[in-house]
Amino acid sequence: MTHVLHRQIGQTYPVAANSQGVTIRDTAGREYIDASSGAAVSCLGHSHPDVLAAMRAQLDGLAYAHTSFFTTQVAEELADDLVAHAPEGIGHVFFVSGGSEAIEAALKLARQYFVERGEPQRRYIIARRQSYHGITLGALAVGGRDWQRKQFGPLLIETYHVSPAYEYRGRRADETQQAYGERLAWELANKIEELGGDSVIAFVAETVVGATLAAVPAVPGYFKRIREICDRHGILLILDEVMCGMGRTGTLHACEQEGVSPDLMAIAKGLGGGYAPIGALLMQDKIFDTVAEGSGAFLHSHTFMGHPLACAAALAVQRVIRRDKLLTNVQTQGAYLLRRLNERFGNHPFVGDVRGRGLLQGVELVADRDTKEPFDSRLKLHARVKREAMARGLMVYPMGGTVDGARGDHVLLAPPFIVDAPLLDTVVERLGEAIDAATGKTKNPEHDARSEVR
Ligand SMILES: Cc1ncc(COP(=O)(O)O)c(C=O)c1O
């Protein structure tokens, strides 16, 4: 009997015992290829000797010093490193311990910025449906997954949601990519007008939508138009790169490929590569300067922010990525993975779309390719795919609710940056078998209420 409150109560999880490179082993001796880096976390794979050495060295010197008393060399170095490679205008970093904390900090810093600028009437946040920004109350309020928000509704701050940039289902057949992007931009502009331009704090979006839609980049030009609209009304653009950032899409920041620089940007997951819990909020100088010249303090902190061990891990991860030119590998292997997925699933009767950028790729499952009709959600097809993949020694990240929060299934792939082509061949082969096995049984569904995955 377990005393841990696991994600799915009553489910028996394999016990992870050790890991190396792209492989995790359980206590029963089974091996799993980590083709999702957990949840797009383990960007360097597992047990990287250089990261472990940096962490040991940090522990030998200093494990912890509270940030109200001290700064540390390693936190300063990591901040320098992040700023040196950040989008234009970003000059400071606020450290936290994960993605939700980074989003909470973004929301509060955005609000404090306007209060200190003498615009306390700004109170609304606009975000997008079918998005995920974290699980704490502020992040949940901003996120667009109704099924996760619904029961906590009375506790959530007031937020407004517009359509996601979801080309596969959102773009009309008679519409160009550009016209679709323009229509979405107008939707945001109209929402801002409706609320009153000077009462909106920020627009929040994942640069590439991760787990909710499975690796969906925006159509070309979308973010440039969004940036213009935000600027016109003095509204902050908060980009959530918790999943898609830190090299995952082939550039250090996903927004580099969109040609925009955000006012605030949340990063986590790949920042520390899973070696330690760490996230960060990157901010434009104008925001830092306003608070620095105003009250002089951001009214927000955590006991473990800037933890030296986490900073040492993140600094080592970022140095290895640069030293080993791993972003080039992300681009090369990402293109290879996309090609292999298209070869395997391009004519698959139950795969409607293959998409992604770099080593963040998604496969959307449909019951009918022509109508894009999803499978009956009671089948929990995503959970079946996960079970079938695990049975074949493969970790991928399937999820349901792709279409509207209730219907639809997809599989997200996010392998470590160190993968090569033969490994990706094995991943695609096993995933193909898992999807075939999971979809082959759908005529006689056995509804397993405990099989849902997150
Ligand atoms: C885009 C995005 N934002 C925020 C979060 C929340 O991060 P965390 O789980 O570290 O709190 C996630 C986690 O999956 C995410 O994918």
The ligand as a MOL file (V3000), in Angstrom:
LIG
                    3D

  0  0  0     0  0            999 V3000
M  V30 BEGIN CTAB
M  V30 COUNTS 16 16 0 0 0
M  V30 BEGIN ATOM
M  V30 1 C 3.3620 25.7850 -21.1940 0
M  V30 2 C 3.3950 25.4280 -19.7330 0
M  V30 3 N 3.2920 26.4090 -18.8220 0
M  V30 4 C 3.3310 26.1580 -17.5070 0
M  V30 5 C 3.4620 24.8700 -17.0330 0
M  V30 6 C 3.4930 24.6040 -15.5590 0
M  V30 7 O 4.7610 24.1800 -15.1670 0
M  V30 8 P 4.9620 23.3480 -13.8260 0
M  V30 9 O 4.2970 22.0400 -14.0070 0
M  V30 10 O 6.4540 23.2600 -13.6900 0
M  V30 11 O 4.3640 24.1330 -12.7150 0
M  V30 12 C 3.5770 23.8150 -17.9510 0
M  V30 13 C 3.6970 22.4220 -17.4880 0
M  V30 14 O 3.4680 21.4800 -18.2020 0
M  V30 15 C 3.5350 24.1040 -19.3400 0
M  V30 16 O 3.6210 23.1310 -20.2650 0
M  V30 END ATOM
M  V30 BEGIN BOND
M  V30 1 1 1 2
M  V30 2 1 2 3
M  V30 3 2 2 15
M  V30 4 2 3 4
M  V30 5 1 4 5
M  V30 6 1 5 6
M  V30 7 2 5 12
M  V30 8 1 6 7
M  V30 9 1 7 8
M  V30 10 2 8 9
M  V30 11 1 8 10
M  V30 12 1 8 11
M  V30 13 1 12 13
M  V30 14 1 12 15
M  V30 15 2 13 14
M  V30 16 1 15 16
M  V30 END BOND
M  V30 END CTAB
M  END
